[in-house]
């Protein structure tokens, strides 16, 4: 089985596989960001975090006017979007150096693909009212990330030389 897997991935030219991997990971990162933004809004995490912050500070929503509450909610939402941006920037950094044949960046891609598959698996069980698109997207990304994981591990030496 392992030999068949190796033969499958060796059909690719190493450079083509690396470019395919990076481009497809960028696309899935953007899709993940979109779906996670929808998920954030559906779960209304901005309001939950705002209320929790007020509770920990010993305050209540009645202590603030509606404009302030709206600003606090927008701040929490913007904080989430900034967090997604930082993750994307981090990933792009490693993808760039994976394209430049750096072995330490390849290690990140292997780890990222494996943990992304696990994360997609966990999101299968938390529908959050997102519908069938959310479920099938997460279902489809599990074998995709595992494919990337196995491919990068299999072509480890060929893609960093």
NORWO-V321906 format. One record per helix or strand of 3 or more residues. SS is the DSSP state (a for helix, b for strand). FROM is the first residue (numbers start at 1). TO is the last residue. If there is no record, write none. Layout:
<<SS/FROM/TO> <SS/FROM/TO>>
//
This chain:
<<a/2/10> <a/14/43> <a/45/56> <a/61/63> <a/66/99> <a/103/123> <a/132/154> <a/156/160>>
//
